Amino acid sequence: MTRIDPARVRAHRSEPVLQSYDHRTTILYALGVGAGSDPEDQNFVYEKNLLTLPSQSVIMARERFWLHDPEYGIDVTKLLHGEQSVQIHKPLPAAGTIRGQLTVEALHDKGEGRGALLVMKREITDADSGDAIATVRITSFLRANGGFGGQNDPVAEPRPIPQRPAEMVVTSATTAEQALLYRLCGDDNPIHVDHEVARKAGFPNPILHGLCTYGVACRAVIRAVCGNDPARMKRFDVRFSRPVYPGDQIVTEIWTEEGGKAAHFRCWVPKRQEMVLNNGYAEISAS
């Protein structure tokens, strides 16, 4: 077991990252998460009146990968991307320059042999005005790093799924080449394209990016609950539970609460009867 340095991990603060992008970046992301096959998707894939999907914020202005640096003592071979969240303060512009900076929000020891939870927070702002655009949170499960003791930061419990039939069901297709397209959005991990790498990791074939599935679910909820208006979505949280393979059909079950101001959701792959996203929660503003 690798011995983590909790004080050093908690103190980590990335260098600010500036990213300039144009409409091609925004359109590529929308195509990468499956938009474009329906006429209702036009504003996500055509530069005239172009809109961004809220989930795009999670891939923008990203810092270098720092968890593998030996000084932190994290065993990245046992690291899992457990949860993803974005809180939208202002819609991400379809083109512009933004600034991102990541800090560690929480480190939670689950105990010896049970791992630890690491919650990182990336604040995204407009580089010119300084206006807050989004707060992105990434929760990683450090399977080999539990038992360090001392300070133990609290972490939020996942949102429970209502115990009643879903009010809405949205079926989304992925294509056999979906991962090849989505990796152009900035995640070139070979597990998503190289069959040998995928098999060594225990998968029969390359898997779809978890954040691609996240984007597919975001599209589904926007269509079902927001009247296809992305500006109405203010928060989007999920817990990853199983991998998706390119070509899988994804079924999103949705429940609304608080008079439509909140939505719970989860995603299934019917072919394998596997839940791939769970404990989904979205906050929705009035139309």
C-alpha positions as CSV (number, residue, x, y, z in Angstrom):
1,M,0.0,0.0,0.0
2,T,1.3,3.4,-0.9
3,R,1.4,5.9,2.0
4,I,-0.3,9.1,1.1
5,D,1.0,12.5,2.4
6,P,-2.4,14.1,3.4
7,A,-1.0,17.5,4.2
8,R,0.7,17.8,0.9
9,V,-2.4,16.6,-1.0
10,R,-4.7,19.1,0.8
11,A,-2.2,22.0,0.1
12,H,-2.1,21.3,-3.7
13,R,-3.1,24.3,-5.9
14,S,-2.7,24.1,-9.6
15,E,-1.2,26.9,-11.7
16,P,-3.9,28.9,-13.4
17,V,-4.7,27.6,-16.9
18,L,-5.9,29.9,-19.7
19,Q,-7.7,28.4,-22.6
20,S,-8.8,30.3,-25.7
21,Y,-11.3,28.5,-27.9
22,D,-13.7,29.1,-30.8
23,H,-16.9,27.7,-32.1
24,R,-15.2,24.6,-33.4
25,T,-14.3,23.5,-29.9
26,T,-17.9,23.9,-28.8
27,I,-19.3,22.0,-31.8
28,L,-16.8,19.2,-31.5
29,Y,-17.8,18.7,-27.8
30,A,-21.5,18.5,-28.7
31,L,-20.8,16.0,-31.5
32,G,-18.6,14.1,-29.1
33,V,-21.5,13.5,-26.7
34,G,-23.9,12.5,-29.5
35,A,-25.6,15.8,-30.5
36,G,-26.4,16.4,-34.1
37,S,-28.7,13.5,-35.2
38,D,-31.9,15.4,-34.3
39,P,-33.0,18.8,-35.7
40,E,-33.5,20.0,-32.1
41,D,-29.7,19.8,-31.7
42,Q,-29.0,22.5,-34.3
43,N,-28.1,25.2,-31.8
44,F,-25.4,22.9,-30.3
45,V,-23.7,22.0,-33.7
46,Y,-24.2,25.1,-35.9
47,E,-22.2,28.3,-35.3
48,K,-25.3,30.4,-36.0
49,N,-26.9,31.0,-32.6
50,L,-24.5,28.5,-31.1
51,L,-25.1,27.3,-27.5
52,T,-22.9,25.3,-25.2
53,L,-24.0,22.2,-23.2
54,P,-23.4,22.8,-19.5
55,S,-21.4,19.6,-19.3
56,Q,-18.8,21.1,-21.6
57,S,-17.5,23.1,-18.6
58,V,-16.0,19.9,-17.0
59,I,-13.4,19.5,-19.8
60,M,-12.4,23.2,-20.1
61,A,-9.2,24.9,-18.7
62,R,-7.9,21.7,-17.2
63,E,-4.7,21.5,-15.3
64,R,-1.9,19.0,-15.9
65,F,-2.4,15.6,-14.2
66,W,-0.7,15.9,-10.9
67,L,-1.9,12.9,-8.9
68,H,1.0,10.7,-10.1
69,D,3.7,12.9,-8.7
70,P,5.6,10.8,-6.1
71,E,5.6,13.5,-3.5
72,Y,1.8,13.0,-2.9
73,G,2.0,9.2,-2.3
74,I,-1.1,8.4,-4.3
75,D,-1.3,5.0,-6.0
76,V,-2.8,6.1,-9.4
77,T,-3.0,2.4,-10.6
78,K,-5.8,2.0,-8.0
79,L,-7.5,5.4,-8.6
80,L,-11.1,5.5,-9.9
81,H,-13.1,8.5,-11.1
82,G,-16.1,8.2,-8.7
83,E,-18.3,11.3,-9.1
84,Q,-18.5,14.4,-11.2
85,S,-20.3,17.6,-10.6
86,V,-20.7,21.0,-12.2
87,Q,-22.4,24.1,-10.8
88,I,-23.2,26.7,-13.5
89,H,-22.9,30.3,-12.5
90,K,-23.1,31.7,-16.0
91,P,-23.4,29.9,-19.3
92,L,-20.0,29.0,-20.9
93,P,-19.5,31.2,-23.9
94,A,-19.5,29.4,-27.3
95,A,-16.1,31.0,-27.9
96,G,-13.7,33.1,-25.8
97,T,-10.9,32.9,-23.2
98,I,-11.4,31.3,-19.8
99,R,-9.3,30.7,-16.7
100,G,-9.3,27.6,-14.6
101,Q,-7.6,26.8,-11.3
102,L,-7.9,23.6,-9.2
103,T,-7.7,23.2,-5.5
104,V,-8.3,20.3,-3.1
105,E,-11.6,20.6,-1.3
106,A,-11.6,17.5,0.8
107,L,-9.7,14.3,1.6
108,H,-11.7,11.7,3.5
109,D,-10.2,8.6,5.0
110,K,-12.5,5.6,4.8
111,G,-10.1,3.5,6.8
112,E,-7.3,0.9,6.4
113,G,-8.0,-1.3,3.4
114,R,-11.1,0.8,2.5
115,G,-9.4,3.6,0.6
116,A,-10.0,7.3,0.6
117,L,-12.0,9.9,-1.2
118,L,-10.4,13.0,-2.8
119,V,-12.6,15.9,-3.8
120,M,-11.0,18.5,-6.2
121,K,-12.6,21.8,-7.2
122,R,-11.9,23.7,-10.3
123,E,-13.1,27.3,-10.6
124,I,-13.7,28.5,-14.1
125,T,-13.9,32.2,-14.8
126,D,-14.0,34.6,-17.8
127,A,-10.4,35.6,-18.4
128,D,-11.3,39.2,-19.3
129,S,-14.2,40.1,-16.9
130,G,-13.3,37.7,-14.0
131,D,-17.0,36.6,-13.9
132,A,-17.5,33.2,-12.4
133,I,-18.7,30.7,-15.0
134,A,-18.6,27.3,-13.3
135,T,-17.5,25.3,-10.3
136,V,-16.4,21.8,-11.3
137,R,-15.9,19.1,-8.7
138,I,-14.2,15.8,-9.3
139,T,-14.4,13.0,-6.7
140,S,-11.7,10.3,-7.0
141,F,-11.7,7.0,-5.1
142,L,-8.1,6.3,-3.9
143,R,-8.6,2.5,-3.4
144,A,-5.0,2.0,-2.1
145,N,-4.6,5.0,0.1
146,G,-6.9,4.6,3.2
147,G,-5.8,4.4,6.8
148,F,-3.7,7.6,7.0
149,G,-5.7,9.0,10.0
150,G,-5.7,12.5,11.4
151,Q,-7.9,15.2,10.0
152,N,-10.8,13.7,8.1
153,D,-12.8,16.1,5.8
154,P,-16.5,15.6,5.4
155,V,-17.8,14.7,2.0
156,A,-21.4,15.0,0.7
157,E,-23.6,11.9,0.6
158,P,-24.9,10.9,-2.9
159,R,-28.5,12.1,-3.7
160,P,-30.9,9.2,-3.3
161,I,-33.0,8.1,-6.3
162,P,-36.8,8.4,-5.6
163,Q,-38.6,5.1,-4.9
164,R,-41.3,5.5,-7.5
165,P,-41.5,4.9,-11.2
166,A,-39.6,7.3,-13.4
167,E,-41.7,10.2,-14.8
168,M,-39.6,10.5,-18.0
169,V,-37.4,8.1,-20.0
170,V,-35.0,9.3,-22.7
171,T,-33.1,6.8,-24.9
172,S,-29.8,7.9,-26.4
173,A,-27.7,6.1,-29.0
174,T,-23.9,6.0,-29.0
175,T,-22.0,5.0,-32.1
176,A,-19.2,2.5,-32.6
177,E,-16.8,5.5,-33.2
178,Q,-18.1,7.6,-30.3
179,A,-14.9,7.3,-28.2
180,L,-12.7,8.1,-31.3
181,L,-14.6,11.3,-31.7
182,Y,-14.8,12.2,-28.0
183,R,-11.1,11.7,-27.4
184,L,-10.5,14.7,-29.7
185,C,-12.1,16.8,-26.9
186,G,-8.9,16.4,-24.9
187,D,-8.8,12.9,-23.3
188,D,-6.5,10.7,-25.3
189,N,-6.2,7.8,-22.7
190,P,-5.5,4.7,-24.9
191,I,-8.0,2.7,-22.9
192,H,-10.6,4.3,-25.1
193,V,-9.1,3.3,-28.5
194,D,-6.4,0.6,-28.0
195,H,-7.9,-2.9,-27.7
196,E,-4.7,-4.3,-26.1
197,V,-4.6,-1.6,-23.4
198,A,-8.3,-2.1,-22.7
199,R,-7.9,-5.9,-22.3
200,K,-4.9,-5.4,-19.9
201,A,-7.2,-3.2,-17.8
202,G,-9.8,-6.0,-17.7
203,F,-12.2,-4.8,-20.4
204,P,-13.1,-6.9,-23.5
205,N,-13.0,-3.7,-25.7
206,P,-12.1,0.0,-25.4
207,I,-14.6,1.8,-23.2
208,L,-16.4,5.1,-23.7
209,H,-15.1,8.0,-21.6
210,G,-17.0,8.4,-18.4
211,L,-17.3,12.1,-19.1
212,C,-18.8,11.3,-22.5
213,T,-21.5,9.3,-20.8
214,Y,-21.9,12.3,-18.4
215,G,-22.5,14.6,-21.4
216,V,-25.0,12.2,-23.0
217,A,-27.0,12.2,-19.8
218,C,-26.8,16.0,-19.6
219,R,-28.3,16.3,-23.1
220,A,-31.1,13.9,-22.1
221,V,-32.0,15.8,-19.0
222,I,-31.9,19.2,-20.9
223,R,-34.3,17.8,-23.5
224,A,-36.7,16.2,-21.0
225,V,-36.8,18.8,-18.2
226,C,-35.4,22.1,-19.6
227,G,-37.3,22.5,-22.8
228,N,-34.0,22.0,-24.6
229,D,-32.7,25.3,-23.1
230,P,-29.3,24.6,-21.6
231,A,-29.2,28.0,-19.8
232,R,-31.9,26.6,-17.4
233,M,-29.5,23.9,-16.0
234,K,-27.6,25.2,-12.9
235,R,-26.1,22.0,-11.5
236,F,-25.4,18.5,-12.8
237,D,-24.1,15.7,-10.5
238,V,-23.5,12.0,-11.1
239,R,-21.9,9.0,-9.6
240,F,-20.1,6.6,-12.1
241,S,-21.0,2.9,-11.5
242,R,-20.2,0.9,-14.7
243,P,-18.4,1.5,-18.0
244,V,-20.2,2.1,-21.3
245,Y,-18.9,0.7,-24.6
246,P,-19.1,2.6,-27.9
247,G,-22.3,1.6,-29.6
248,D,-24.3,1.0,-26.4
249,Q,-27.7,2.4,-26.0
250,I,-28.1,4.6,-22.9
251,V,-31.5,4.9,-21.2
252,T,-31.9,7.8,-18.8
253,E,-34.7,7.6,-16.2
254,I,-35.7,11.0,-14.7
255,W,-37.8,12.1,-11.7
256,T,-38.6,15.8,-11.1
257,E,-39.1,17.4,-7.7
258,E,-39.6,20.9,-6.1
259,G,-42.1,21.9,-8.9
260,G,-39.6,21.1,-11.6
261,K,-36.7,23.0,-10.0
262,A,-34.8,19.7,-9.4
263,A,-34.4,16.4,-11.2
264,H,-33.0,13.1,-10.1
265,F,-31.8,10.6,-12.8
266,R,-29.9,7.5,-13.5
267,C,-28.7,5.8,-16.7
268,W,-28.9,2.2,-17.8
269,V,-27.5,0.1,-20.7
270,P,-30.4,-2.2,-21.5
271,K,-28.3,-4.7,-23.4
272,R,-26.4,-5.7,-20.3
273,Q,-29.0,-4.5,-17.7
274,E,-26.3,-2.5,-16.1
275,M,-26.6,0.8,-14.3
276,V,-23.8,3.1,-15.6
277,L,-24.6,6.4,-13.9
278,N,-26.4,6.6,-10.5
279,N,-27.5,9.2,-8.0
280,G,-27.8,11.8,-10.7
281,Y,-29.1,15.2,-9.6
282,A,-29.8,18.4,-11.5
283,E,-30.9,21.9,-10.5
284,I,-33.1,23.6,-12.9
285,S,-34.1,27.3,-13.1
286,A,-37.6,28.5,-14.2
287,S,-38.1,29.0,-17.9
